[in-house]
Amino acid sequence: MNRVLRALLIILCFEMGALLLYLPWTNFWEQNYFLSHFPSLLPVLLHPSVRGFVSGIGVLDIFLAFGLIRPRPEPPRVPSQ
């Protein structure tokens, strides 16, 4: 994979993970477009288990970014005959 593309993917994964980790516990999560237009979603999206699930996805995304930083071993080359 191209180095620049890989670096952008790592940055994107880390930033999305940080956002998903932090966002459910802010006031923005409680006062947004969907909750004001669909009040039936209020008890579901404000439940601590749903917030924890979204934060857990953020943690997994951060781990994915750190996993992408590690160098990948090259596959063994088969000698040509």
Secondary structure, 3 states (H helix, E strand, C coil): CCHHHHHHHHHHHHHHHHHHHHHHHCHHHHCCHHHHHCHHHHHHHCCHHHHHHHHHHHHHHHHHHHHHHCCCCCCCCCCCC
